[in-house]
Amino acid sequence: MEGLRKALLVGALLGAGAGVGSALFVLVTPGEQQKQAMLKEMPEQDPRRRDEAARTKELVLATLQEAAATQENVAWRKNWMVGGGGRPGRESGPGMPRPGLPDALGAAAG
């Protein structure tokens, strides 16, 4: 008898917790007008943001296409808006000045 009473008490407490949780969910959930306002304020709805995202996708696609067509390591590129570049210092051999360094330092460091 004691076990049945304990089981009913646990069931009642779980039911009360579920009821309180459901009531809080209903209170917190935004209404239809508030949902529409939130959707309008999203950054993806801004035409400038969409254009920027499209331009970024175009640059990434162009870079991937160029990387597939060349042996250059495009990951080391400093300026993504123009082609070429690569990792600084890779084009210079021993005894040649490195880009951005004086001749004496470039020859000694190379």
All heavy atoms as an XYZ file, in Angstrom:
800
protein
N       0.822     -1.191      0.000
C       0.000      0.000      0.000
C       0.868      1.257      0.000
O       0.527      2.243     -0.631
C      -0.895     -0.054      1.239
C      -2.022      0.931      1.196
S      -3.095      0.509     -0.151
C      -4.466      1.456      0.263
N       1.976      1.160      0.752
C       2.888      2.297      0.816
C       3.525      2.561     -0.559
O       3.707      3.715     -0.941
C       3.974      2.006      1.865
C       4.914      3.159      2.153
C       4.240      4.331      2.830
O       3.259      4.145      3.572
O       4.703      5.464      2.603
N       3.836      1.503     -1.305
C       4.426      1.647     -2.637
C       3.470      2.311     -3.618
O       3.878      3.138     -4.444
N       2.184      1.963     -3.537
C       1.185      2.578     -4.415
C       1.050      4.063     -4.116
O       0.970      4.888     -5.037
C      -0.161      1.861     -4.244
C      -1.319      2.396     -5.086
C      -1.001      2.228     -6.563
C      -2.601      1.679     -4.723
N       1.051      4.401     -2.838
C       0.931      5.803     -2.439
C       2.142      6.604     -2.937
O       2.008      7.724     -3.440
C       0.829      5.875     -0.924
C       0.555      7.255     -0.416
C       0.275      7.219      1.079
N       0.729      8.482      1.608
C       1.086      8.693      2.834
N       1.075      7.696      3.694
N       1.467      9.857      3.225
N       3.317      6.018     -2.826
C       4.544      6.682     -3.286
C       4.523      6.863     -4.806
O       4.908      7.909     -5.323
C       5.748      5.848     -2.865
C       7.036      6.615     -2.823
C       8.160      5.727     -2.312
C       8.869      6.461     -1.194
N      10.001      5.705     -0.690
N       4.057      5.846     -5.526
C       3.975      5.928     -6.983
C       2.987      7.006     -7.416
O       3.248      7.762     -8.363
C       3.574      4.578     -7.563
N       1.851      7.110     -6.740
C       0.874      8.153     -7.068
C       1.435      9.542     -6.781
O       1.202     10.490     -7.549
C      -0.429      7.925     -6.293
C      -1.297      6.757     -6.763
C      -2.480      6.556     -5.819
C      -1.765      6.989     -8.179
N       2.167      9.679     -5.699
C       2.779     10.958     -5.360
C       3.815     11.371     -6.408
O       3.848     12.524     -6.848
C       3.432     10.881     -3.979
C       4.076     12.167     -3.464
C       3.024     13.260     -3.319
C       4.773     11.916     -2.148
N       4.639     10.422     -6.832
C       5.641     10.708     -7.869
C       4.950     11.077     -9.176
O       5.339     12.028     -9.862
C       6.587      9.503     -8.051
C       7.431      9.654     -9.304
C       7.471      9.331     -6.830
N       3.895     10.361     -9.543
C       3.146     10.680    -10.768
C       2.524     12.058    -10.697
O       2.535     12.809    -11.682
N       1.971     12.416     -9.535
C       1.370     13.743     -9.377
C       2.421     14.834     -9.492
O       2.193     15.880    -10.122
C       0.639     13.825     -8.037
N       3.594     14.621     -8.899
C       4.659     15.618     -8.981
C       5.178     15.773    -10.412
O       5.424     16.883    -10.873
C       5.804     15.238     -8.040
C       5.542     15.445     -6.550
C       6.715     14.915     -5.735
C       5.291     16.903     -6.249
N       5.325     14.654    -11.114
C       5.753     14.733    -12.511
C       4.716     15.442    -13.373
O       5.052     16.249    -14.236
C       6.043     13.333    -13.061
C       7.318     12.666    -12.562
C       7.408     11.245    -13.106
C       8.529     13.464    -12.985
N       3.453     15.153    -13.138
C       2.379     15.823    -13.883
C       2.350     17.321    -13.607
O       2.154     18.131    -14.516
N       2.540     17.695    -12.334
C       2.563     19.116    -11.986
C       3.756     19.814    -12.638
O       3.633     20.929    -13.160
C       2.616     19.284    -10.470
N       4.909     19.156    -12.664
C       6.090     19.734    -13.321
C       5.879     19.912    -14.807
O       6.253     20.940    -15.385
N       5.256     18.913    -15.432
C       4.974     19.026    -16.866
C       3.979     20.149    -17.137
O       4.105     20.888    -18.119
C       4.443     17.701    -17.404
N       3.011     20.302    -16.262
C       2.030     21.373    -16.423
C       2.664     22.748    -16.293
O       2.381     23.650    -17.087
N       3.522     22.905    -15.291
C       4.209     24.191    -15.113
C       5.114     24.477    -16.302
O       5.158     25.607    -16.814
C       5.013     24.197    -13.789
C       5.943     25.398    -13.710
C       4.079     24.180    -12.598
N       5.832     23.481    -16.785
C       6.708     23.660    -17.946
C       5.928     24.044    -19.188
O       6.333     24.937    -19.942
N       4.783     23.405    -19.404
C       3.949     23.734    -20.567
C       3.409     25.153    -20.462
O       3.378     25.893    -21.457
C       2.785     22.750    -20.678
O       3.274     21.444    -20.877
N       2.983     25.555    -19.271
C       2.461     26.908    -19.085
C       3.550     27.945    -19.345
O       3.309     28.968    -20.012
C       1.901     27.061    -17.674
N       4.754     27.700    -18.853
C       5.852     28.628    -19.106
C       6.205     28.697    -20.585
O       6.504     29.766    -21.117
C       7.080     28.227    -18.287
C       6.994     28.479    -16.785
C       8.221     27.902    -16.086
C       6.857     29.955    -16.496
N       6.155     27.559    -21.264
C       6.436     27.542    -22.698
C       5.428     28.390    -23.460
O       5.789     29.150    -24.360
C       6.427     26.102    -23.217
C       6.744     25.991    -24.677
C       8.048     26.121    -25.128
C       5.735     25.765    -25.603
C       8.344     26.030    -26.469
C       6.023     25.672    -26.945
C       7.329     25.799    -27.384
N       4.166     28.283    -23.112
C       3.120     29.069    -23.776
C       3.330     30.559    -23.512
O       3.138     31.393    -24.404
C       1.719     28.602    -23.311
C       0.640     29.568    -23.754
C       1.439     27.209    -23.852
N       3.732     30.916    -22.298
C       3.948     32.323    -21.970
C       5.155     32.911    -22.690
O       5.147     34.086    -23.065
C       4.133     32.484    -20.456
C       2.892     32.272    -19.592
C       3.261     32.324    -18.114
C       1.845     33.322    -19.904
N       6.191     32.121    -22.899
C       7.424     32.627    -23.481
C       7.385     32.644    -25.010
O       8.012     33.486    -25.644
C       8.614     31.771    -22.987
C       9.891     32.139    -23.691
C       8.777     31.949    -21.491
N       6.655     31.746    -25.621
C       6.606     31.645    -27.076
C       6.028     32.921    -27.677
O       4.970     33.385    -27.264
C       5.739     30.439    -27.498
O       6.239     29.273    -26.858
C       5.767     30.248    -28.999
N       6.730     33.522    -28.686
C       6.221     34.762    -29.277
C       4.968     34.513    -30.114
O       4.768     33.429    -30.671
C       7.379     35.232    -30.157
C       8.174     34.018    -30.447
C       7.989     33.113    -29.268
N       4.153     35.545    -30.217
C       2.942     35.462    -31.028
C       3.268     35.596    -32.506
O       4.415     35.807    -32.903
N       2.252     35.494    -33.341
C       2.452     35.530    -34.794
C       3.007     36.880    -35.256
O       3.897     36.931    -36.106
C       1.128     35.221    -35.505
C       1.280     35.000    -36.990
C       2.157     33.795    -37.334
O       2.163     32.816    -36.569
O       2.849     33.858    -38.358
N       2.486     37.982    -34.712
C       2.981     39.300    -35.109
C       4.444     39.481    -34.700
O       5.245     40.028    -35.451
C       2.128     40.395    -34.477
C       0.723     40.473    -35.060
C      -0.110     41.534    -34.358
O       0.269     42.038    -33.312
N      -1.246     41.863    -34.958
N       4.779     39.003    -33.529
C       6.151     39.123    -33.068
C       7.080     38.248    -33.911
O       8.216     38.629    -34.203
C       6.244     38.738    -31.595
C       7.552     39.125    -30.949
C       7.546     38.874    -29.451
O       6.582     38.352    -28.904
N       8.629     39.240    -28.799
N       6.600     37.089    -34.346
C       7.406     36.232    -35.219
C       7.693     36.930    -36.545
O       8.813     36.898    -37.050
C       6.677     34.914    -35.498
C       6.693     33.935    -34.367
C       5.970     32.665    -34.775
C       5.740     31.743    -33.610
N       4.962     30.559    -33.991
N       6.653     37.559    -37.115
C       6.839     38.275    -38.383
C       7.829     39.422    -38.226
O       8.662     39.666    -39.105
C       5.486     38.792    -38.900
C       4.520     37.696    -39.301
C       5.051     36.851    -40.436
O       5.743     37.328    -41.324
N       4.732     35.561    -40.401
N       7.752     40.158    -37.123
C       8.680     41.261    -36.883
C      10.107     40.738    -36.749
O      11.052     41.350    -37.262
C       8.269     42.026    -35.629
N      10.267     39.623    -36.068
C      11.598     39.042    -35.906
C      12.164     38.585    -37.246
O      13.361     38.757    -37.527
C      11.548     37.867    -34.931
C      11.337     38.292    -33.489
S      10.943     36.945    -32.339
C      12.194     35.758    -32.664
N      11.333     38.013    -38.110
C      11.799     37.571    -39.421
C      12.243     38.749    -40.273
O      13.206     38.655    -41.036
C      10.698     36.786    -40.131
C      10.455     35.376    -39.612
C       9.244     34.753    -40.311
C      11.679     34.513    -39.826
N      11.545     39.870    -40.178
C      11.911     41.052    -40.957
C      13.237     41.636    -40.488
O      13.957     42.253    -41.271
C      10.823     42.116    -40.854
C       9.591     41.783    -41.641
C       8.550     42.875    -41.533
C       7.286     42.476    -42.269
N       6.239     43.483    -42.141
N      13.568     41.469    -39.218
C      14.791     42.045    -38.668
C      16.008     41.157    -38.863
O      17.120     41.569    -38.555
C      14.601     42.320    -37.171
C      13.585     43.390    -36.887
C      13.270     43.507    -35.410
O      13.886     42.777    -34.601
O      12.412     44.320    -35.062
N      15.831     39.963    -39.384
C      16.960     39.054    -39.569
C      17.932     39.619    -40.597
O      17.519     40.220    -41.589
C      16.472     37.680    -40.006
C      15.740     36.931    -38.915
S      15.192     35.322    -39.439
C      16.740     34.472    -39.555
N      19.245     39.427    -40.379
C      20.239     39.979    -41.307
C      20.101     39.422    -42.722
O      20.419     40.111    -43.683
C      21.582     39.570    -40.707
C      21.312     39.093    -39.347
C      19.862     38.772    -39.246
N      19.632     38.189    -42.861
C      19.502     37.588    -44.190
C      18.437     38.278    -45.032
O      18.390     38.121    -46.241
C      19.178     36.097    -44.072
C      20.311     35.257    -43.538
C      20.403     35.302    -42.017
O      19.448     35.764    -41.362
O      21.447     34.895    -41.501
N      17.560     39.052    -44.401
C      16.504     39.741    -45.134
C      16.987     41.066    -45.714
O      16.336     41.648    -46.565
C      15.293     39.987    -44.216
C      14.673     38.723    -43.677
C      14.102     37.842    -44.777
O      13.629     38.331    -45.787
N      14.176     36.543    -44.577
N      18.136     41.564    -45.255
C      18.682     42.825    -45.725
C      19.296     42.628    -47.109
O      20.158     41.770    -47.287
C      19.737     43.314    -44.732
C      20.301     44.676    -45.100
O      19.636     45.411    -45.848
O      21.409     45.005    -44.620
N      18.882     43.415    -48.117
C      19.421     43.229    -49.476
C      20.937     43.422    -49.553
O      21.619     42.713    -50.295
C      18.712     44.292    -50.311
C      17.530     44.714    -49.518
C      17.835     44.437    -48.089
N      21.480     44.362    -48.787
C      22.929     44.567    -48.812
C      23.658     43.348    -48.271
O      24.695     42.950    -48.795
C      23.312     45.801    -47.987
C      22.858     47.113    -48.644
C      23.209     48.272    -47.763
N      22.428     48.130    -46.528
C      22.645     48.818    -45.429
N      23.616     49.681    -45.369
N      21.884     48.651    -44.366
N      23.113     42.751    -47.225
C      23.726     41.554    -46.631
C      23.678     40.385    -47.610
O      24.634     39.612    -47.728
C      23.003     41.214    -45.329
C      23.397     39.911    -44.703
C      24.816     39.956    -44.151
N      25.143     38.720    -43.485
C      25.834     37.733    -44.049
N      26.283     37.847    -45.268
N      26.079     36.622    -43.393
N      22.557     40.254    -48.311
C      22.442     39.175    -49.306
C      23.439     39.372    -50.434
O      24.060     38.416    -50.905
C      21.017     39.119    -49.854
C      20.052     38.455    -48.920
C      18.758     38.113    -49.627
N      18.197     39.215    -50.382
C      17.094     39.875    -50.064
N      16.406     39.530    -49.012
N      16.662     40.861    -50.808
N      23.599     40.631    -50.902
C      24.561     40.907    -51.969
C      25.990     40.610    -51.516
O      26.787     40.060    -52.271
C      24.457     42.367    -52.418
C      23.142     42.666    -53.123
O      22.455     41.707    -53.554
O      22.789     43.861    -53.236
N      26.303     40.960    -50.267
C      27.620     40.693    -49.734
C      27.878     39.188    -49.643
O      28.959     38.712    -49.991
C      27.753     41.328    -48.345
C      29.095     41.108    -47.689
C      29.149     41.677    -46.288
O      28.333     42.548    -45.960
O      30.009     41.219    -45.528
N      26.891     38.449    -49.210
C      27.032     36.992    -49.107
C      27.213     36.371    -50.495
O      28.029     35.460    -50.671
C      25.826     36.392    -48.402
N      26.475     36.874    -51.480
C      26.608     36.359    -52.844
C      27.998     36.662    -53.395
O      28.625     35.810    -54.040
C      25.534     36.968    -53.740
N      28.510     37.868    -53.127
C      29.847     38.245    -53.604
C      30.915     37.362    -52.936
O      31.861     36.926    -53.591
C      30.106     39.730    -53.299
C      31.472     40.215    -53.657
C      31.665     40.268    -55.156
N      32.998     40.797    -55.423
C      33.803     40.310    -56.333
N      33.397     39.318    -57.099
N      34.980     40.816    -56.517
N      30.752     37.098    -51.656
C      31.703     36.243    -50.948
C      31.702     34.842    -51.534
O      32.759     34.238    -51.738
C      31.365     36.206    -49.446
O      31.391     37.528    -48.929
C      32.335     35.333    -48.685
N      30.524     34.315    -51.812
C      30.435     32.981    -52.424
C      31.103     32.957    -53.791
O      31.769     31.986    -54.153
C      28.977     32.549    -52.542
C      28.362     32.160    -51.223
C      26.922     31.732    -51.401
C      26.275     31.408    -50.070
N      24.861     31.060    -50.217
N      30.925     34.044    -54.578
C      31.571     34.120    -55.890
C      33.089     34.112    -55.744
O      33.787     33.432    -56.502
C      31.124     35.386    -56.616
C      29.693     35.359    -57.089
C      29.249     36.701    -57.661
O      30.081     37.630    -57.760
O      28.062     36.823    -57.999
N      33.615     34.870    -54.772
C      35.064     34.912    -54.555
C      35.606     33.552    -54.138
O      36.663     33.114    -54.610
C      35.419     35.963    -53.499
C      35.329     37.415    -53.930
C      35.530     38.331    -52.731
C      36.356     37.711    -54.998
N      34.886     32.872    -53.262
C      35.330     31.550    -52.819
C      35.317     30.568    -53.984
O      36.267     29.799    -54.180
C      34.446     31.045    -51.654
C      34.700     29.574    -51.378
C      34.685     31.869    -50.408
N      34.264     30.596    -54.787
C      34.180     29.698    -55.934
C      35.293     29.997    -56.940
O      35.939     29.074    -57.452
C      32.813     29.813    -56.605
C      32.583     28.894    -57.799
C      32.690     27.435    -57.370
C      31.230     29.159    -58.424
N      35.536     31.281    -57.213
C      36.606     31.641    -58.144
C      37.965     31.197    -57.622
O      38.806     30.711    -58.386
C      36.599     33.156    -58.384
N      38.190     31.335    -56.321
C      39.460     30.909    -55.727
C      39.619     29.398    -55.829
O      40.704     28.896    -56.145
C      39.538     31.362    -54.260
O      39.405     32.779    -54.205
C      40.846     30.960    -53.630
N      38.549     28.657    -55.562
C      38.619     27.195    -55.678
C      38.881     26.759    -57.119
O      39.656     25.828    -57.364
C      37.331     26.565    -55.155
C      37.129     26.633    -53.643
C      35.757     26.116    -53.275
C      38.215     25.854    -52.928
N      38.241     27.441    -58.075
C      38.472     27.103    -59.475
C      39.914     27.399    -59.872
O      40.551     26.622    -60.575
C      37.498     27.867    -60.369
C      36.079     27.361    -60.265
C      35.096     28.221    -61.042
O      35.379     29.358    -61.376
N      33.916     27.669    -61.303
N      40.434     28.547    -59.401
C      41.812     28.900    -59.713
C      42.783     27.920    -59.054
O      43.783     27.527    -59.643
C      42.106     30.323    -59.238
C      43.505     30.787    -59.572
C      43.789     32.178    -59.059
O      42.846     32.904    -58.694
O      44.981     32.532    -59.016
N      42.480     27.517    -57.822
C      43.349     26.579    -57.120
C      43.379     25.231    -57.844
O      44.416     24.564    -57.867
C      42.879     26.394    -55.685
N      42.274     24.848    -58.426
C      42.226     23.581    -59.150
C      43.006     23.668    -60.465
O      43.508     22.653    -60.951
C      40.780     23.190    -59.427
N      43.138     24.884    -61.002
C      43.785     25.043    -62.301
C      45.271     25.364    -62.197
O      45.957     25.386    -63.201
C      43.076     26.150    -63.088
N      45.790     25.630    -61.013
C      47.179     26.046    -60.874
C      47.872     25.234    -59.778
O      47.219     24.579    -58.978
C      47.273     27.550    -60.543
O      48.637     27.915    -60.496
C      46.630     27.882    -59.230
N      49.191     25.316    -59.754
C      49.974     24.642    -58.721
C      50.253     25.554    -57.529
O      50.838     25.130    -56.547
C      51.314     24.166    -59.302
C      51.160     23.064    -60.323
C      50.574     21.805    -59.694
O      50.926     21.420    -58.591
N      49.665     21.163    -60.402
N      49.827     26.809    -57.602
C      50.072     27.766    -56.519
C      49.271     27.387    -55.278
O      48.135     26.935    -55.368
C      49.664     29.171    -56.955
C      49.833     30.208    -55.871
C      49.134     31.520    -56.206
O      48.560     31.623    -57.290
O      49.151     32.401    -55.359
N      49.855     27.571    -54.117
C      49.159     27.339    -52.857
C      48.380     28.603    -52.515
O      48.927     29.546    -51.952
C      50.151     26.994    -51.743
C      49.449     26.590    -50.470
O      48.229     26.654    -50.374
N      50.226     26.188    -49.488
N      47.107     28.631    -52.870
C      46.305     29.839    -52.681
C      45.985     30.103    -51.218
O      45.520     31.176    -50.868
C      44.993     29.781    -53.505
C      45.303     29.761    -54.988
C      44.159     28.607    -53.103
N      46.253     29.147    -50.334
C      45.991     29.368    -48.921
C      46.918     30.427    -48.339
O      46.580     31.057    -47.339
C      46.156     28.060    -48.146
N      48.063     30.671    -48.945
C      49.017     31.652    -48.440
C      48.781     33.035    -49.028
O      49.526     33.959    -48.736
C      50.448     31.211    -48.742
C      50.827     30.023    -47.946
C      50.834     28.718    -48.360
C      51.231     30.006    -46.586
N      51.209     27.894    -47.340
C      51.460     28.665    -46.235
C      51.402     30.992    -45.625
C      51.868     28.285    -44.968
C      51.818     30.607    -44.357
C      52.045     29.280    -44.040
N      47.785     33.194    -49.836
C      47.533     34.466    -50.506
C      47.131     35.532    -49.490
O      46.308     35.303    -48.626
C      46.412     34.286    -51.539
C      46.208     35.515    -52.380
C      45.249     35.261    -53.492
N      45.837     34.285    -54.397
C      45.155     33.629    -55.308
N      43.868     33.812    -55.416
N      45.742     32.778    -56.087
N      47.722     36.700    -49.607
C      47.412     37.805    -48.699
C      46.181     38.574    -49.168
O      45.334     38.937    -48.384
C      48.595     38.783    -48.604
C      49.817     38.175    -47.985
C      49.606     37.942    -46.522
C      50.892     37.439    -45.894
N      50.716     36.959    -44.559
N      46.092     38.853    -50.443
C      44.981     39.634    -50.981
C      44.104     38.718    -51.829
O      44.496     38.305    -52.908
C      45.508     40.805    -51.822
C      44.402     41.737    -52.257
O      43.227     41.497    -52.005
N      44.767     42.821    -52.923
N      42.926     38.425    -51.357
C      42.036     37.485    -52.034
C      41.311     38.113    -53.212
O      40.675     37.423    -53.995
C      41.014     36.927    -51.041
C      41.652     36.044    -50.045
C      42.188     36.399    -48.861
C      41.862     34.646    -50.170
N      42.717     35.310    -48.222
C      42.519     34.215    -49.005
C      41.554     33.704    -51.144
C      42.874     32.897    -48.793
C      41.898     32.396    -50.924
C      42.550     32.007    -49.759
N      41.402     39.432    -53.349
C      40.678     40.111    -54.421
C      41.424     40.019    -55.751
O      40.850     40.245    -56.795
C      40.461     41.581    -54.067
C      39.701     41.758    -52.773
S      38.100     40.957    -52.813
C      37.083     42.364    -53.045
N      42.719     39.705    -55.718
C      43.497     39.611    -56.951
C      44.148     38.245    -57.021
O      44.376     37.600    -56.004
C      44.589     40.712    -57.021
C      43.966     42.082    -57.091
C      45.535     40.621    -55.858
N      44.496     37.821    -58.203
C      45.151     36.538    -58.375
C      46.634     36.652    -58.097
O      47.205     37.738    -58.013
N      47.298     35.522    -57.970
C      48.737     35.510    -57.745
C      49.072     35.824    -56.306
O      48.232     35.869    -55.440
N      50.326     36.054    -56.061
C      50.739     36.408    -54.705
C      51.459     35.255    -54.055
O      52.670     35.226    -54.027
N      50.725     34.295    -53.565
C      51.329     33.144    -52.925
C      51.983     33.497    -51.606
O      51.819     34.586    -51.080
N      52.787     32.585    -51.103
C      53.458     32.790    -49.823
C      54.679     33.681    -50.037
O      55.493     33.417    -50.910
C      53.877     31.443    -49.259
C      54.481     31.532    -47.894
C      54.745     30.154    -47.375
N      55.312     30.237    -46.042
C      55.731     29.209    -45.368
N      55.646     28.005    -45.892
N      56.235     29.349    -44.173
N      54.815     34.728    -49.235
C      55.950     35.622    -49.425
C      57.259     34.896    -49.124
O      57.358     34.116    -48.189
C      55.710     36.744    -48.407
C      54.579     36.328    -47.557
C      53.923     35.157    -48.187
N      58.261     35.166    -49.967
C      59.567     34.563    -49.755
C      59.753     33.254    -50.508
O      60.858     32.770    -50.620
N      58.714     32.649    -51.028
C      58.837     31.381    -51.740
C      59.449     31.575    -53.131
O      60.076     30.683    -53.655
C      57.475     30.708    -51.896
C      56.953     30.122    -50.627
C      57.752     28.902    -50.273
N      57.123     28.224    -49.159
C      57.700     27.301    -48.441
N      58.917     26.926    -48.715
N      57.087     26.736    -47.443
N      59.213     32.759    -53.734
C      59.707     32.994    -55.083
C      61.202     33.270    -55.097
O      61.853     33.147    -56.108
C      58.974     34.183    -55.736
C      57.490     33.960    -55.925
C      56.690     34.309    -54.669
O      57.199     35.057    -53.823
O      55.562     33.821    -54.547
N      61.750     33.701    -53.935
C      63.159     34.066    -53.903
C      63.999     32.855    -53.523
O      63.656     32.099    -52.636
C      63.384     35.208    -52.905
O      63.005     34.800    -51.616
N      65.101     32.728    -54.209
C      66.007     31.631    -53.923
C      67.122     32.077    -52.992
O      67.154     33.214    -52.542
N      68.094     31.206    -52.719
C      69.226     31.594    -51.873
C      70.023     32.716    -52.526
O      70.262     32.697    -53.727
C      70.073     30.324    -51.769
C      69.182     29.213    -52.210
C      68.143     29.814    -53.094
N      70.379     33.706    -51.729
C      71.158     34.824    -52.238
C      70.306     35.924    -52.837
O      70.812     36.975    -53.174
N      69.011     35.699    -52.986
C      68.121     36.718    -53.537
C      67.418     37.420    -52.390
O      67.083     36.792    -51.388
C      67.087     36.095    -54.476
C      67.689     35.442    -55.696
S      66.436     34.705    -56.746
C      65.538     36.132    -57.255
N      67.207     38.728    -52.498
C      66.532     39.440    -51.409
C      65.084     38.985    -51.277
O      64.410     38.708    -52.261
C      66.625     40.907    -51.821
C      66.886     40.897    -53.275
C      67.571     39.602    -53.591
N      64.638     38.856    -50.054
C      63.245     38.500    -49.805
C      62.388     39.750    -49.886
O      62.848     40.835    -49.559
C      63.096     37.869    -48.426
C      63.659     36.485    -48.356
C      63.326     35.868    -47.049
N      63.646     34.458    -47.066
C      63.469     33.674    -46.047
N      63.001     34.145    -44.921
N      63.780     32.404    -46.134
N      61.131     39.607    -50.271
C      60.252     40.774    -50.336
C      60.085     41.402    -48.959
O      59.869     40.716    -47.969
C      58.921     40.201    -50.823
C      59.244     38.867    -51.399
C      60.486     38.394    -50.720
N      60.235     42.726    -48.899
C      60.003     43.454    -47.668
C      61.212     43.530    -46.754
O      61.149     44.124    -45.709
N      62.336     42.930    -47.129
C      63.535     42.976    -46.303
C      64.636     43.719    -47.061
O      64.721     43.633    -48.284
C      64.038     41.562    -45.970
C      63.143     40.711    -45.083
C      63.734     39.320    -44.957
C      63.010     41.337    -43.711
N      65.509     44.409    -46.348
C      66.666     45.028    -47.026
C      67.525     43.965    -47.661
O      67.533     42.804    -47.268
C      67.399     45.739    -45.881
C      66.431     45.836    -44.757
C      65.439     44.731    -44.939
N      68.342     44.377    -48.647
C      69.158     43.425    -49.398
C      70.104     42.639    -48.498
O      70.255     41.436    -48.652
C      69.968     44.162    -50.464
C      69.079     44.587    -51.631
O      67.992     44.000    -51.771
O      69.467     45.504    -52.373
N      70.720     43.296    -47.546
C      71.686     42.614    -46.680
C      71.008     41.548    -45.845
O      71.500     40.443    -45.689
C      72.406     43.625    -45.786
N      69.851     41.881    -45.290
C      69.130     40.907    -44.487
C      68.534     39.809    -45.336
O      68.487     38.651    -44.950
C      68.023     41.597    -43.676
C      68.484     42.505    -42.539
C      67.283     43.168    -41.909
C      69.243     41.705    -41.503
N      68.052     40.172    -46.513
C      67.440     39.190    -47.391
C      68.427     38.134    -47.840
O      68.138     36.959    -47.889
N      69.657     38.556    -48.181
C      70.657     37.611    -48.635
C      71.132     36.732    -47.480
O      71.375     35.551    -47.652
C      71.849     38.356    -49.242
N      71.236     37.324    -46.280
C      71.711     36.545    -45.146
C      70.637     35.569    -44.664
O      70.940     34.481    -44.226
C      72.097     37.480    -43.991
N      69.373     35.969    -44.732
C      68.288     35.115    -44.236
C      67.912     34.054    -45.241
O      67.310     33.059    -44.902
C      67.061     35.967    -43.891
N      68.197     34.268    -46.526
C      67.769     33.352    -47.573
C      68.541     32.122    -47.559
O      68.235     31.010    -47.626
